[in-house]
């Protein structure tokens, strides 16, 4: 069901109840689809099995031996001369 924003604001409890019993409720702004109200069950189903940002970052491409050695070497050598 679609709800104009003003109606959704005035009847938010009803919008949430309908999202829980009937499925996603669409909120429109000036006749254009602007937002969707989902039940927790629908939201959890959308998120299930999707990796988090941390998972994505940690699962980046594996380093080959040459790159790993270059990084390790760089960490132990000065990047520039520093006068004391």
Secondary structure as the mmCIF struct_conf table of DSSP 4:
data_model
#
loop_
_struct_conf.conf_type_id
_struct_conf.id
_struct_conf.beg_label_comp_id
_struct_conf.beg_label_asym_id
_struct_conf.beg_label_seq_id
_struct_conf.end_label_comp_id
_struct_conf.end_label_asym_id
_struct_conf.end_label_seq_id
STRN STRN1 UNK A 2 UNK A 4
HELX_RH_AL_P HELX_RH_AL_P1 UNK A 5 UNK A 10
TURN_TY1_P TURN_TY1_P1 UNK A 11 UNK A 11
HELX_RH_AL_P HELX_RH_AL_P2 UNK A 12 UNK A 22
STRN STRN2 UNK A 25 UNK A 29
TURN_TY1_P TURN_TY1_P2 UNK A 30 UNK A 31
STRN STRN3 UNK A 32 UNK A 37
HELX_RH_AL_P HELX_RH_AL_P3 UNK A 40 UNK A 47
TURN_TY1_P TURN_TY1_P3 UNK A 48 UNK A 49
HELX_LH_PP_P HELX_LH_PP_P1 UNK A 50 UNK A 52
HELX_RH_AL_P HELX_RH_AL_P4 UNK A 53 UNK A 58
TURN_TY1_P TURN_TY1_P4 UNK A 59 UNK A 59
HELX_LH_PP_P HELX_LH_PP_P2 UNK A 61 UNK A 64
HELX_RH_AL_P HELX_RH_AL_P5 UNK A 65 UNK A 76
BEND BEND1 UNK A 77 UNK A 77
BEND BEND2 UNK A 79 UNK A 80
#
